[in-house]
Amino acid sequence: MRIRIRKSFRMVALVAVAATTLAGCASVVGGKPSIVLPPDATLTVVGDSHGQFDTTVKNALNDVIAFWKVNYPAVSGGKALPSIKGGLFSIDAEQVVRTGEISGPAAKEGCVAKDPEFIIDNAAYCTTDDSIVWDRNPDHLIGVLAAKYGTLLVALAVAHEFGHAIQQRLGIFDTNPLVIETESQADCAAGAFLKEIVAGSAPHFRTTPAELDQALMGYLQVRDSTPLSGKDISHGDGFDRLSAIDDGLTHGPAFCYSSSYFNRKFTERPFVTDQDYLSGGNETLAQVLNGNDPKTDPNAGGLEPDLNRFWTAAAKLIDKTFTPVKIAEAAHPKCGASPASEFGYCPDDNTVYYSASFAAQAYNSLTARQVDPATKNVTIVDNQPADFALGAMIALGWGMAVRHQLFGKPIDGADSLLSAACYVGAYSKDINLESSDAQHGFLLSPPDMDEATSAMLNLVGLDKAFGARGTTGLQRIQSFVKGYNGGLSVC
């Protein structure tokens, strides 16, 4: 967050090649149980290791291809799905790291032949020869993510790449869309295939709500790093990517490849000021929790007064009065919350309470990837600073206050949590601007949408916080996206 008082060789990959460092509110339930899955797929893969990772990729490709054989006619005017002509390629990119080259038959893959290093820490669809290729090294990106977040993450990555193959078949690349548009559309395609898994209709994959949330946490790791300039925008930030997954999951493949899909707006953007860049877009923990107005207190962050500004104005639009909320430190909320609770809103005194330890946990809650520049090995690092992860939690407390004050609705149960998450989305949209004006002295920094998205998945449902209340991380993300895209009227 930041305060602003003043002011033809194409390869489409899961992550930005240069980085290589990887709306609606539908309810989703677990997939249908299955005791016996079919035998592993027997697709021909050049360079196949016949190990578990390549087997998982082949199973995913088998199921994705079967999915598109059924659904492709609906997006192609009735045409049947053409087969992948260039083949499937598995590569251990450790050899590329050491030598800069790939030996053996896999070296003939179209994009690898032109630039072997692009495949390091990557998976990609290559338009040059209509092929799909992936780096299977267990210490590189996709292998690390699969080990940490599960095989469903691999299925989403494969479905994303096949989404690019669908674009090639439909001639979408011929129209020269922006990279972020085609990447988002491929994410939507991955979400459409995910719906197949959730329904229990994908032969080799089943999932539970918890496993699905875990996979989404992994997909958050393939977000772009904050770009240095607008020309570096490629795949989208975490909010862009997960909101596209949600679109596919909610609306299906025909929506993903509709003529209007590229009308969507994206939230990824570069830093605007050097100060914001040097801070990583983060205020200090003390600033986030300081409820004073930064115009009079230079040590205040501005979140509390800005939330009261936003909700006071919103209440006036419906001829109601919003009583400003305050934040205060306490070991537990002072309103009969569960013994485990260290964060919550109390209507009795109109206060959002936080414990110092949980506030620090929320502030240092982001997970990110690090890449060794020499080996290209990937490490997932936890506990990274994320001021708007804590900020989103606080904003969700204000959402509870809105339900109580303006509408007299209960603040327990699933409905209250999801509507409050929707309110956080609407508030985030109001302050996610590149420049300040007389109304908006308080703005989000470019990484803040990822931090709020992570909070919806990882923090909100904790017993120390609001508790899951029967909701999943996916449902909370969907509500957050719904509020961001649709505004208060849809909450």
ZADOKOL-698122 format. One record per residue (C-alpha): residue number from 1; residue in three letters; z, y, x. Coordinates in steps of 0.2 Angstrom, whole numbers. Example, Ala and Ser with C-alpha at 12.3 -4.5 7.8 and 13.67 -1.06 7.14 Angstrom:
2
1,Ala,39,-22,62
2,Ser,36,-5,68
This chain:
491
1,Met,0,0,0
2,Arg,-2,18,6
3,Ile,3,35,0
4,Arg,-11,48,0
5,Ile,-4,65,-4
6,Arg,-19,72,7
7,Lys,-32,67,10
8,Ser,-179,-78,33
9,Phe,-167,-88,43
10,Arg,-153,-88,31
11,Met,-138,-98,32
12,Val,-125,-96,18
13,Ala,-108,-103,23
14,Leu,-90,-105,16
15,Val,-84,-91,28
16,Ala,-92,-76,36
17,Val,-101,-83,52
18,Ala,-96,-67,62
19,Ala,-78,-69,57
20,Thr,-76,-88,60
21,Thr,-58,-84,62
22,Leu,-63,-97,35
23,Ala,-59,-65,-83
24,Gly,-52,-73,-97
25,Cys,-35,-81,-98
26,Ala,-39,-99,-101
27,Ser,-26,-112,-100
28,Val,-29,-127,-89
29,Val,-20,-143,-89
30,Gly,-20,-158,-78
31,Gly,-35,-170,-77
32,Lys,-36,-187,-86
33,Pro,-26,-200,-76
34,Ser,-37,-214,-68
35,Ile,-30,-230,-60
36,Val,-46,-235,-52
37,Leu,-58,-223,-44
38,Pro,-76,-229,-40
39,Pro,-81,-235,-23
40,Asp,-84,-222,-10
41,Ala,-101,-213,-10
42,Thr,-115,-220,1
43,Leu,-125,-205,4
44,Thr,-135,-204,20
45,Val,-127,-191,32
46,Val,-134,-188,50
47,Gly,-120,-189,62
48,Asp,-108,-197,50
49,Ser,-92,-202,58
50,His,-87,-214,44
51,Gly,-70,-206,45
52,Gln,-59,-201,30
53,Phe,-65,-182,31
54,Asp,-84,-187,30
55,Thr,-80,-199,17
56,Thr,-72,-186,6
57,Val,-86,-174,9
58,Lys,-99,-188,4
59,Asn,-88,-191,-12
60,Ala,-88,-173,-16
61,Leu,-107,-171,-13
62,Asn,-110,-186,-24
63,Asp,-100,-179,-38
64,Val,-107,-161,-36
65,Ile,-125,-168,-37
66,Ala,-121,-178,-52
67,Phe,-114,-163,-60
68,Trp,-129,-152,-57
69,Lys,-141,-166,-62
70,Val,-134,-164,-79
71,Asn,-132,-145,-79
72,Tyr,-147,-139,-69
73,Pro,-159,-139,-84
74,Ala,-148,-127,-93
75,Val,-150,-114,-79
76,Ser,-168,-118,-74
77,Gly,-177,-117,-91
78,Gly,-177,-136,-93
79,Lys,-182,-141,-75
80,Ala,-174,-156,-67
81,Leu,-164,-154,-51
82,Pro,-174,-156,-35
83,Ser,-166,-166,-22
84,Ile,-159,-159,-5
85,Lys,-175,-161,6
86,Gly,-168,-157,23
87,Gly,-153,-169,23
88,Leu,-134,-169,25
89,Phe,-127,-166,43
90,Ser,-109,-169,50
91,Ile,-105,-161,66
92,Asp,-90,-161,77
93,Ala,-92,-143,83
94,Glu,-80,-146,98
95,Gln,-95,-150,108
96,Val,-103,-134,103
97,Val,-87,-125,109
98,Arg,-88,-133,126
99,Thr,-107,-133,129
100,Gly,-115,-121,117
101,Glu,-126,-135,111
102,Ile,-127,-150,100
103,Ser,-134,-167,106
104,Gly,-141,-181,95
105,Pro,-151,-181,78
106,Ala,-139,-167,71
107,Ala,-147,-155,83
108,Lys,-162,-155,71
109,Glu,-153,-147,57
110,Gly,-163,-131,53
111,Cys,-149,-118,56
112,Val,-140,-127,70
113,Ala,-157,-128,79
114,Lys,-158,-109,79
115,Asp,-140,-106,82
116,Pro,-128,-120,86
117,Glu,-112,-109,87
118,Phe,-114,-104,69
119,Ile,-107,-121,63
120,Ile,-90,-119,72
121,Asp,-76,-118,59
122,Asn,-89,-118,45
123,Ala,-99,-127,32
124,Ala,-115,-121,26
125,Tyr,-131,-123,16
126,Cys,-147,-119,26
127,Thr,-162,-112,18
128,Thr,-173,-115,33
129,Asp,-174,-134,29
130,Asp,-164,-136,13
131,Ser,-150,-144,21
132,Ile,-131,-144,21
133,Val,-120,-146,36
134,Trp,-102,-145,40
135,Asp,-90,-145,55
136,Arg,-79,-161,53
137,Asn,-67,-157,68
138,Pro,-49,-159,62
139,Asp,-43,-144,72
140,His,-57,-133,65
141,Leu,-56,-123,49
142,Ile,-60,-135,35
143,Gly,-51,-150,43
144,Val,-36,-140,45
145,Leu,-37,-133,27
146,Ala,-40,-151,20
147,Ala,-24,-158,29
148,Lys,-13,-144,23
149,Tyr,-20,-141,5
150,Gly,-28,-157,0
151,Thr,-45,-165,-3
152,Leu,-48,-154,-19
153,Leu,-50,-140,-6
154,Val,-64,-150,2
155,Ala,-72,-153,-15
156,Leu,-72,-134,-19
157,Ala,-80,-130,-2
158,Val,-94,-143,-5
159,Ala,-97,-136,-22
160,His,-98,-119,-15
161,Glu,-112,-124,-3
162,Phe,-121,-133,-16
163,Gly,-120,-117,-27
164,His,-131,-110,-13
165,Ala,-143,-124,-15
166,Ile,-145,-120,-33
167,Gln,-148,-102,-29
168,Gln,-163,-107,-17
169,Arg,-170,-118,-31
170,Leu,-169,-104,-44
171,Gly,-177,-91,-32
172,Ile,-162,-80,-32
173,Phe,-163,-77,-13
174,Asp,-181,-70,-15
175,Thr,-173,-55,-25
176,Asn,-163,-50,-9
177,Pro,-146,-49,-17
178,Leu,-131,-43,-7
179,Val,-122,-57,3
180,Ile,-106,-54,-7
181,Glu,-116,-57,-23
182,Thr,-123,-73,-18
183,Glu,-106,-79,-11
184,Ser,-97,-74,-27
185,Gln,-110,-84,-37
186,Ala,-107,-99,-26
187,Asp,-88,-97,-29
188,Cys,-92,-97,-47
189,Ala,-102,-113,-46
190,Ala,-87,-121,-37
191,Gly,-76,-116,-51
192,Ala,-88,-123,-64
193,Phe,-87,-140,-54
194,Leu,-68,-138,-54
195,Lys,-69,-138,-73
196,Glu,-77,-155,-72
197,Ile,-63,-162,-61
198,Val,-49,-154,-72
199,Ala,-57,-163,-87
200,Gly,-56,-180,-77
201,Ser,-75,-181,-77
202,Ala,-79,-181,-59
203,Pro,-80,-199,-53
204,His,-71,-197,-36
205,Phe,-58,-184,-40
206,Arg,-43,-181,-51
207,Thr,-30,-167,-50
208,Thr,-14,-161,-57
209,Pro,-9,-143,-60
210,Ala,2,-143,-44
211,Glu,-13,-150,-34
212,Leu,-24,-137,-41
213,Asp,-13,-123,-37
214,Gln,-12,-130,-19
215,Ala,-31,-130,-18
216,Leu,-32,-112,-24
217,Met,-19,-108,-10
218,Gly,-31,-116,2
219,Tyr,-46,-107,-5
220,Leu,-37,-90,-2
221,Gln,-38,-94,16
222,Val,-57,-93,16
223,Arg,-56,-75,11
224,Asp,-64,-61,22
225,Ser,-53,-52,34
226,Thr,-53,-33,29
227,Pro,-70,-27,35
228,Leu,-71,-13,48
229,Ser,-85,-5,38
230,Gly,-95,-8,22
231,Lys,-109,-17,31
232,Asp,-96,-30,36
233,Ile,-92,-35,18
234,Ser,-99,-53,15
235,His,-89,-66,6
236,Gly,-76,-56,-4
237,Asp,-57,-54,-2
238,Gly,-46,-67,-9
239,Phe,-45,-59,-26
240,Asp,-64,-58,-27
241,Arg,-66,-76,-22
242,Leu,-52,-83,-34
243,Ser,-58,-72,-49
244,Ala,-76,-80,-46
245,Ile,-68,-97,-46
246,Asp,-59,-93,-62
247,Asp,-75,-87,-70
248,Gly,-84,-103,-67
249,Leu,-69,-113,-73
250,Thr,-68,-103,-89
251,His,-86,-100,-93
252,Gly,-96,-114,-85
253,Pro,-112,-115,-74
254,Ala,-123,-105,-86
255,Phe,-112,-90,-85
256,Cys,-113,-91,-66
257,Tyr,-132,-91,-65
258,Ser,-134,-79,-79
259,Ser,-145,-63,-76
260,Ser,-130,-52,-78
261,Tyr,-119,-61,-65
262,Phe,-123,-48,-51
263,Asn,-116,-34,-62
264,Arg,-99,-38,-57
265,Lys,-88,-26,-47
266,Phe,-79,-32,-30
267,Thr,-63,-26,-23
268,Glu,-66,-30,-5
269,Arg,-68,-14,5
270,Pro,-64,-7,23
271,Phe,-49,3,28
272,Val,-52,22,25
273,Thr,-39,30,37
274,Asp,-34,25,55
275,Gln,-16,25,49
276,Asp,-19,12,36
277,Tyr,-29,2,48
278,Leu,-15,2,62
279,Ser,-2,-3,49
280,Gly,-12,-17,42
281,Gly,-11,-8,25
282,Asn,8,-11,24
283,Glu,22,1,21
284,Thr,39,-5,28
285,Leu,50,-16,17
286,Ala,63,-1,16
287,Gln,49,10,9
288,Val,44,-2,-4
289,Leu,62,-3,-10
290,Asn,66,15,-9
291,Gly,65,22,-27
292,Asn,64,40,-22
293,Asp,48,51,-24
294,Pro,39,52,-7
295,Lys,35,70,-11
296,Thr,53,74,-8
297,Asp,59,59,3
298,Pro,47,55,17
299,Asn,56,38,19
300,Ala,51,33,1
301,Gly,36,22,-2
302,Gly,32,28,-20
303,Leu,30,12,-30
304,Glu,45,15,-42
305,Pro,39,33,-47
306,Asp,21,28,-48
307,Leu,25,13,-60
308,Asn,35,25,-71
309,Arg,20,37,-70
310,Phe,8,24,-75
311,Trp,18,17,-90
312,Thr,24,34,-96
313,Ala,6,39,-98
314,Ala,1,22,-105
315,Ala,15,23,-118
316,Lys,9,40,-124
317,Leu,-8,33,-128
318,Ile,0,23,-141
319,Asp,12,36,-147
320,Lys,27,28,-139
321,Thr,40,33,-126
322,Phe,43,24,-110
323,Thr,60,25,-102
324,Pro,58,25,-83
325,Val,64,9,-75
326,Lys,74,9,-59
327,Ile,76,-4,-45
328,Ala,93,-9,-37
329,Glu,99,-22,-25
330,Ala,111,-36,-31
331,Ala,114,-54,-26
332,His,108,-59,-44
333,Pro,101,-49,-59
334,Lys,116,-43,-69
335,Cys,110,-49,-86
336,Gly,114,-68,-87
337,Ala,100,-74,-77
338,Ser,100,-92,-70
339,Pro,112,-95,-55
340,Ala,97,-97,-44
341,Ser,89,-80,-49
342,Glu,88,-67,-36
343,Phe,75,-56,-44
344,Gly,72,-50,-62
345,Tyr,72,-37,-75
346,Cys,88,-33,-85
347,Pro,85,-24,-102
348,Asp,103,-20,-104
349,Asp,102,-7,-90
350,Asn,83,-6,-88
351,Thr,84,-11,-70
352,Val,73,-23,-59
353,Tyr,86,-31,-47
354,Tyr,82,-39,-31
355,Ser,92,-48,-17
356,Ala,89,-42,0
357,Ser,85,-59,6
358,Phe,72,-62,-8
359,Ala,64,-45,-5
360,Ala,62,-49,13
361,Gln,55,-66,9
362,Ala,42,-59,-3
363,Tyr,37,-45,9
364,Asn,34,-58,22
365,Ser,25,-70,11
366,Leu,7,-70,16
367,Thr,-2,-85,24
368,Ala,-16,-82,35
369,Arg,-27,-91,47
370,Gln,-28,-88,66
371,Val,-42,-94,78
372,Asp,-40,-98,96
373,Pro,-54,-88,104
374,Ala,-56,-102,118
375,Thr,-55,-118,108
376,Lys,-59,-111,90
377,Asn,-45,-122,84
378,Val,-37,-115,68
379,Thr,-19,-112,64
380,Ile,-12,-108,47
381,Val,2,-95,49
382,Asp,15,-91,36
383,Asn,27,-77,33
384,Gln,15,-63,37
385,Pro,19,-45,31
386,Ala,12,-41,13
387,Asp,20,-26,5
388,Phe,11,-28,-11
389,Ala,16,-46,-13
390,Leu,33,-38,-16
391,Gly,26,-24,-25
392,Ala,17,-35,-37
393,Met,34,-44,-40
394,Ile,42,-27,-44
395,Ala,27,-22,-55
396,Leu,29,-38,-65
397,Gly,47,-33,-68
398,Trp,40,-17,-76
399,Gly,29,-27,-86
400,Met,44,-36,-93
401,Ala,51,-19,-97
402,Val,35,-14,-106
403,Arg,37,-29,-117
404,His,55,-25,-121
405,Gln,54,-7,-123
406,Leu,37,-4,-131
407,Phe,34,-19,-142
408,Gly,52,-27,-144
409,Lys,45,-44,-138
410,Pro,56,-57,-129
411,Ile,55,-57,-110
412,Asp,58,-76,-108
413,Gly,46,-90,-109
414,Ala,28,-92,-104
415,Asp,20,-79,-115
416,Ser,31,-65,-107
417,Leu,27,-70,-89
418,Leu,8,-71,-92
419,Ser,7,-55,-101
420,Ala,17,-46,-88
421,Ala,5,-53,-75
422,Cys,-9,-46,-85
423,Tyr,0,-29,-85
424,Val,1,-30,-66
425,Gly,-18,-33,-65
426,Ala,-21,-17,-76
427,Tyr,-9,-7,-65
428,Ser,-17,-13,-49
429,Lys,-34,-8,-56
430,Asp,-27,10,-59
431,Ile,-22,12,-41
432,Asn,-35,2,-32
433,Leu,-45,17,-27
434,Glu,-52,23,-10
435,Ser,-47,41,-12
436,Ser,-33,51,-20
437,Asp,-33,64,-33
438,Ala,-20,74,-42
439,Gln,-15,59,-53
440,His,-16,46,-40
441,Gly,-5,50,-25
442,Phe,-1,32,-23
443,Leu,-15,20,-19
444,Leu,-17,2,-14
445,Ser,-24,-3,4
446,Pro,-38,-15,5
447,Pro,-27,-30,9
448,Asp,-16,-27,-6
449,Met,-26,-37,-19
450,Asp,-25,-52,-8
451,Glu,-6,-50,-7
452,Ala,-4,-48,-26
453,Thr,-15,-63,-28
454,Ser,-5,-73,-16
455,Ala,11,-68,-25
456,Met,5,-74,-42
457,Leu,2,-91,-34
458,Asn,17,-93,-23
459,Leu,31,-81,-28
460,Val,32,-77,-46
461,Gly,35,-95,-52
462,Leu,50,-98,-39
463,Asp,67,-101,-47
464,Lys,73,-87,-36
465,Ala,61,-76,-45
466,Phe,55,-76,-63
467,Gly,53,-95,-63
468,Ala,37,-104,-68
469,Arg,42,-105,-87
470,Gly,29,-119,-90
471,Thr,15,-109,-82
472,Thr,4,-114,-67
473,Gly,-1,-103,-53
474,Leu,-19,-104,-59
475,Gln,-13,-97,-76
476,Arg,-4,-83,-68
477,Ile,-20,-79,-58
478,Gln,-30,-79,-73
479,Ser,-19,-67,-82
480,Phe,-19,-55,-67
481,Val,-38,-56,-66
482,Lys,-39,-53,-85
483,Gly,-28,-37,-84
484,Tyr,-38,-31,-69
485,Asn,-55,-33,-77
486,Gly,-50,-29,-95
487,Gly,-36,-16,-94
488,Leu,-21,-15,-105
489,Ser,-30,-18,-121
490,Val,-33,-36,-117
491,Cys,-15,-39,-112
